[in-house]
C-alpha cells in the first residue's frame, strides 16, 4: 500500500480541479497511481453530474461573439444554479467558448428533440435510399448511424467541440458540471450571418 502524500494530492488536484478529499480517496483507491486516480475521479464526476442535471438552473450569463468584421454574430444563454458560479472565470470562459463554437460550427438546433419530425423523416428517406443493395438486416443499423451523424452535425449538444475534438458540447457541459458542482444548461442561442 502506497502512502498518499500531500504533494501527490496537490498534483492530482492541479490536474483535475477535484476537491482535496476526493483526490486523496482516489489516490488511495488507485494505490497511488495518478492515471488510475484520474479515471476514478472522472467516473465519480460523471455520476455526480448526472445527479445534478435535474436541478434548477436560473442564474448564468448571456454572451455574444462577433466575428468576421461584424458580418457574423452569436448570442447564447447558458444557465447555472448560483450567481457565484456565473461570476466564476472558468464558467465565463466556457460560455465564451460555446458562443465561439456556435459561430464556427453553425448548429441549427440545440438538441435532437427540437428537430422537426418532417426533417427527420426526409433524412431517414435519404439514408434508406443510400442503402440500396445492402443486406436487409444491416439497413436499420446503417440508417441509424447516418441519422446519428446528421444529428451530430446540426444539434449543438451533439457537435464535436471545435476547441477539443475529444469531446462534444454535451461532454464539455458534463465535465464542467462535475468540476463546478452545479447543473449547467445551454438554454438557447441565435446565430446571425449578414445576408442570410
N, C-alpha and C positions, 0 to 999 in steps of 0.2 A: 504494500500500500504506500503510495507516494504521498508525502506531506504537502498539502496545498499551502503555498506561501502567499503573503500579501502581494508580492511582486507578480506572481502568476495571476492572481485575481485582478490586479490592476491592468495587466497586459490584456487579459481577456475582455475586461470591461471597456478598455480603449478601442478594441476591435469591434465589439458588438453593441455597445451602448446599454447593455443589460445592467440590472441592479447588482450591487455587491454580493448580496446573499445568494441571488440566482447564479452568479458567476462561480461563487465558492462551491455551491451544491453541484453545479455541472462539472466542475473540475474534480470534485471528489468522486462523482459518479463515473467519470471517464478515467479515473486513476491518473490524473494529471495531464492527460493527452489533450492539448489545446484544440486540435481539429475536431476530435470527438465531442468536446465540450461545446464547441460552436454549433455542431449538428443538434445536440441536446437542447441548447437554448433556442435554436430555430424552431424545432418541433414544439417546444413549450410555447413559444411566441405565437406560432400559427394557431395553436389550440386556444390560447387565451384571446387572440384576435377574433377568432370565430365567435367566442362568447360575447365579446364586446360589440359585435356587428349589429345586434338588435337594439342597442341603447340609443337614446335620442341625441341627435347632433344639431343644435340650434345656433351655435357660435360659428366662427370661421372667418373667411376672407373672400372678397371678390377681387380677382386680379385681372389685369389687362396685359396684353402683349401686342405691340405694334411692330410690324416688320416691313421690309422692302420699301423703305421711304414713305411709309404711310399708305401703302396700297393693300396691306393685309393686316387685319386686327382680330383679336380674340378677347372675349370676356368669359371668365369661368368663376363659378361659385363653388367653393369647397368648404364643407361644414365639419366641425368637430364639437366636442361636448362642452369645453370650457374656454373662456377668454384667455386663460393662462396659456393654453396650447396654441390658440390662434395668434398670440403675440410671440411665440417661440420662433427663433430664426430658422430652425430646421423645417418647421411647418411652412413658414413663408417661402422658403426655397423650394419646397415640394410643390406648392401652389404655382409658383413661378415656372417651374419645370413643366408642370402639366399644361399651363397655358401655352408655353413654347411648343410642347409636343402637339397640341391641337393645331397650331399654326402649320407645323411641318407635316403632320400625318393626315389632316383633313378628315376626321371621323364624321360620319353623318348622323349617328345616334349614340347615346350614352351606353345603352346595353341592348342585348338582343331582344328583350321583351318589348322594346319600343319600336322595333322594325315592323312596318305594316305587313299583314299576312299576305296581301296580294304580291308584294315584292318577294317574300319568301317562296311563295308558290311559283313565281316566274323563275327564280334562281334554281329551284328544285327541278323544274322542267328542263332548263338549260343543262343542268348536271346530268339528268337522265339521258338527254339526247347525246351527250358526250360519252355515254356508256354503251352505245350500240356495239354489239359483237362481243361484249364481255359476258362471262358466265352469270346466269341469273342470281345465283347465291351471293355473288360479290357486288352486285349493283347497289344494294341498300347501303353497304359499308362505304363504297366509293362516293355515293351521293352524300352521305353523312359527312364524310371527310371534306368534300368540296364545300358543303354548306358551312362547316366549322371554319374553314379557311376564309370564306367570304365574310362571315361574322367577324373574324379576326381583322379584316381589312376595314370594315365600316363601323364597328362598335368600339368606342373609346376604351371601355374597360378591358376589352379583349385584344387591343392592339399591343404590339411589342413596343416597349418604351424606347423612344429614339435615343436617349442618353445611356441606356443599358439594355442591350439586346438579350440579356439573360432573363429578363422579366417582362411581364405585361404591366399595363397600368394598374390592373387589379392586384397584381403581385406587389407593385410599389405601395399601394394603399395598405395591403395586408402587413407588409414589413413595417410601415410607419405606425399602424395601429398597435402592433406588437411592441414597438420601441417606445411609443409615447403613452401607451396605456389608455387610449381613448378611441372611441369609434370615430372614423373619418369617412366622409361620404362626398363624392362629387355630385352636387345637386343638379347643376345644369351648366350648359355652355352655349356660346354662339360664336360663329366664325364669319367674319366679313371679308370679302375679297372684292376690290374695286372692279366694277364691270360685270359682276355676277348677279 
